[in-house]
Each structure stands twice: as structure tokens, then as C-alpha cells.
Amino acid sequence: MYGTTRSYNPFTPVTKLMQLIHDLTATRNETLKYFDLGDDELERTYGPGKWSVRFLLHHLADSETVENDRIRRILSEPRQTLPVSEQDAWATGLDYQQLPLEISRHIYESVRVGIIYLAGLHYEKHGHLEFVHSVDGVRTLKQEFDKVAAHNAKHLEHIRLALSRRHSQ
């Protein structure tokens, strides 16, 4: 299956692609565990006025779909302008509080498998392909793949912090 890690060999050089696949797999595996939390834990936040764990998980699923779409567009129709995603509008429009978490879990998991597969095929071979982000300007496919892992890791830090707190504040 795509996205599984192999045993580490200290004599094998680590390439950027190998590190990316490792990071995408590790963040996926940790994220999936959080979808099984109870309601009390899902309602915890990592700070006053911040999103709950539930909202962060929905956001990660939606972000995966946005990044997956961008990656596929870059590969198929390079150099086009792609819009920024307004995360608060998604949370409101999709009603994250009522949206079943199981739906977002399935979306997140299946889309991540696809992103890992595409990274393995295209990160090095086509990583130079460009697109224009509507806010950040010119970016490359490699940068977009790297963003997927970094974005997920950032929100895992938020989830861990929220869960380390006794209750939402």
C-alpha cells in the first residue's frame, strides 16, 4: 500500500523525497488516531478563541482536498492561477460543528494516500512545475507537496497542545 514506511537502514542516504514520504505518512498516521477521540477531547482548544480539535480535523481534511486539487492542476495544467482558500468560510459553510467527523476522516485518509502516491511519482521529476498562488505568487509543485506535510505537522502541534490542557479555555 502507498504511504507505508519501510524499516530504516542507517546506510541508506535520505533524500528530500524519502523524507517527504516519511513525513506525509507519519503525520497521516498520527492524525487518523485523533479522529477516534471522545466528544470531550474533540471540543478542547489549544488556546482562547482557537479552533477545537474537531474543527482542526475537519480543516485538515478540507486542506487535503484543496492541496490535492492544486497538485493535480499543477501536473495537468501548469502555470495557472489558483485561488487562496478561506478556512473560516469553509468552517462556517460546511458547518464543522455538525459535519460528521467520520466523513472528514474518510476524505482525509483517501486523499492523503493519493498525495503520497503522486509525491512518489512527481516530486523529483516534475517538482519544478509552477503555478501562481492568488496571494503568495509563483510557487512550485515541490513547494506544494512540502506544504502538505508542514501544514499537517503544524496542526498536530495544536491538537497535542489542546489535548494536554485539562479543558477548553
Secondary structure, DSSP 8 states (H G I E B T S, - for coil): -TT------TTS---HHHHHHHHHHHHHHHHHHHTT--HHHHT-BSSTT--BHHHHHHHHHHHHHHHHHHHHHHHHSTT-EE----HHHHHHHTTTTTS-HHHHHHHHHHHHHHHHHHHHHHTTTSTT-EEEETTTEEEEHHHHHHHHHHHHHHHHHHHHHHHHSSS--
